[in-house]
Amino acid sequence: MKPSHLLALLLCLLPCAVKSQNNSFTIEQVLSAPFPESLVAAPKGQRIAWTFNAEGKRNVWFAEGPTFKARQITPYNQDDGQEITQLSFTADGRFVVYVRGGEPNSAGESPNPTSNAEPAVQAVFAVECDTGRIKALGVGSEPKVSPLGDQVLFSPGSQIYFASILSNAKPLPLFIARGEGAELLCGG
């Protein structure tokens, strides 16, 4: 490279170098930037919910009109790598149903990026918006909330189960069949 070209390149880069020194930020700041995802609205009323990842701590957040003041309604305060997805409200807007944990691999293991001794699972939960009370509905994904009540369909693999948010009954299979019934929930 000719000395004149090198000098021109350095002169072009000098403003960038000066600017980055004055407005510097760290890699930690970049990696810990919070971001929201998966905004959903209740079928009735003025309620919204979304997932929020702040420094790897994933939680469900909630706001209600007319002020829409945001607040965290789940208590996950560690960066354990467990994603929160598939949010939906119950028909009355009282609960947010969600899935916590990643999809299992071909060996049936859910992602466990922190190598916790207790294996990670993908499971369906419901959180009461007003109290933050959480109910585990069962292992699985693809929750579909009844438009009429507190029933939730979900799939723990190839079958379809239903659970009630308000009762303490264990989830029950909707029906027993061979094959891949879970595709009915996924739209497949």
C-alpha positions in Angstrom: 0.0 0.0 0.0 1.3 3.4 -0.9 2.1 5.8 2.0 -0.4 8.3 0.6 -3.2 5.7 0.6 -2.3 4.6 4.2 -2.4 8.2 5.3 -5.8 8.8 3.7 -7.2 5.6 5.4 -5.9 6.7 8.8 -7.4 10.2 8.3 -10.8 8.5 7.5 -10.6 6.3 10.5 -9.6 9.0 13.0 -13.1 10.5 13.5 -14.4 7.0 14.2 -11.7 6.3 16.8 -12.3 9.6 18.5 -16.0 9.0 18.6 -15.7 5.5 20.0 -13.5 6.7 22.8 -16.0 9.4 23.8 -19.1 7.2 23.4 -17.6 3.9 24.4 -19.7 1.0 25.7 -18.7 -2.5 26.9 -19.5 -5.9 25.5 -21.3 -6.6 28.7 -23.6 -3.6 28.1 -24.3 -4.8 24.6 -25.0 -8.4 25.6 -27.2 -7.4 28.6 -29.5 -5.0 26.6 -33.1 -5.8 27.5 -35.6 -6.7 24.8 -39.4 -7.5 24.7 -41.0 -10.2 22.6 -44.3 -12.0 22.0 -46.9 -9.2 22.8 -50.4 -10.5 23.2 -53.7 -8.9 24.1 -56.5 -10.2 26.1 -59.7 -11.1 24.2 -61.7 -8.7 26.4 -60.7 -5.6 28.3 -57.5 -3.6 28.2 -54.8 -6.1 29.2 -51.6 -7.0 27.4 -48.7 -9.3 28.2 -45.3 -10.0 26.7 -42.0 -11.7 27.5 -39.1 -9.6 28.5 -35.4 -10.7 28.6 -33.3 -8.5 30.8 -29.7 -9.8 31.2 -30.9 -13.3 30.3 -33.6 -13.3 33.0 -36.8 -14.1 31.0 -40.1 -13.2 32.5 -43.7 -12.5 31.6 -44.7 -8.8 32.0 -48.2 -7.4 32.1 -50.0 -4.1 31.8 -53.6 -3.0 32.1 -55.3 0.1 30.6 -55.9 2.9 30.8 -52.5 3.6 32.3 -50.7 0.5 31.0 -48.1 0.6 33.8 -45.8 -2.4 33.1 -45.0 -5.0 35.8 -43.3 -8.3 36.0 -45.7 -11.2 36.9 -43.3 -14.2 36.9 -40.5 -14.7 39.4 -37.7 -16.0 37.2 -34.7 -14.0 38.5 -31.8 -16.1 37.2 -30.2 -16.3 33.8 -30.9 -20.0 33.4 -31.3 -20.0 29.6 -34.9 -21.1 29.8 -37.0 -19.3 27.2 -40.6 -18.3 27.6 -42.9 -18.6 24.6 -46.4 -19.2 23.3 -48.2 -16.6 25.4 -52.0 -16.4 25.4 -54.7 -15.0 27.7 -57.7 -16.9 29.1 -61.0 -15.7 27.7 -61.7 -13.5 30.8 -58.1 -12.0 30.7 -57.4 -13.3 34.3 -54.5 -15.6 33.4 -51.7 -15.7 30.9 -50.8 -19.2 29.7 -47.2 -19.7 28.5 -44.5 -22.3 27.8 -41.2 -22.3 29.7 -38.2 -24.2 28.4 -36.9 -25.1 25.0 -38.1 -27.8 22.6 -36.6 -31.2 23.4 -33.9 -32.6 21.1 -34.1 -36.0 19.4 -33.0 -37.7 22.7 -36.0 -36.0 24.5 -33.8 -33.6 26.4 -34.7 -29.9 26.8 -32.0 -27.3 26.6 -30.1 -27.0 29.9 -27.4 -24.3 29.1 -26.4 -23.8 32.7 -26.0 -27.6 33.3 -28.3 -27.6 36.3 -28.4 -31.0 38.1 -32.2 -31.0 37.8 -32.9 -31.7 34.1 -34.7 -28.9 32.2 -38.2 -29.6 30.8 -40.5 -27.8 28.5 -43.8 -27.2 30.4 -47.0 -25.2 30.2 -47.9 -22.7 33.0 -50.6 -20.3 33.8 -49.9 -17.1 35.8 -52.7 -15.1 37.4 -52.2 -11.5 36.3 -53.4 -9.8 39.5 -51.6 -12.0 42.0 -48.6 -13.5 40.1 -49.7 -17.0 41.4 -48.3 -19.6 39.0 -49.8 -23.0 38.3 -47.9 -25.7 36.4 -50.3 -27.3 34.0 -48.0 -30.0 32.7 -45.0 -31.0 30.6 -45.5 -30.0 27.0 -46.1 -27.2 24.6 -48.5 -25.7 22.0 -51.1 -24.6 24.6 -54.5 -23.7 23.3 -56.8 -21.9 25.7 -60.6 -22.5 25.6 -62.5 -19.5 24.4 -65.2 -20.3 27.0 -63.5 -21.3 30.3 -60.3 -22.2 32.1 -59.4 -25.3 30.1 -56.1 -25.6 28.2 -55.2 -28.1 25.6 -51.5 -28.9 25.2 -49.2 -31.5 23.8 -46.6 -33.4 25.9 -45.3 -35.2 22.8 -47.5 -36.9 20.3 -50.8 -36.8 22.3 -53.2 -34.1 23.4 -53.9 -33.4 27.0 -56.2 -31.0 28.8 -55.9 -29.3 32.1 -58.0 -26.9 34.2 -56.3 -23.7 35.4 -58.7 -23.5 38.4 -58.8 -27.1 39.6 -56.1 -29.2 41.2 -56.8 -32.1 38.9 -53.9 -33.7 37.0 -53.9 -33.1 33.2 -55.8 -35.8 31.3 -55.5 -37.1 27.8 -58.2 -35.7 25.6 -58.2 -39.0 23.8 -55.8 -41.9 23.2 -54.7 -42.5 19.7 -51.8 -43.8 17.7 -49.9 -41.4 15.6 -49.1 -37.7 15.9 -52.2 -36.0 17.4 -50.2 -33.1 18.5 -50.2 -31.8 14.9 -53.8 -30.8 15.5 -52.6 -28.1 18.0 -49.8 -26.9 15.8 -52.0 -26.4 12.7 -50.0 -29.1 10.9 
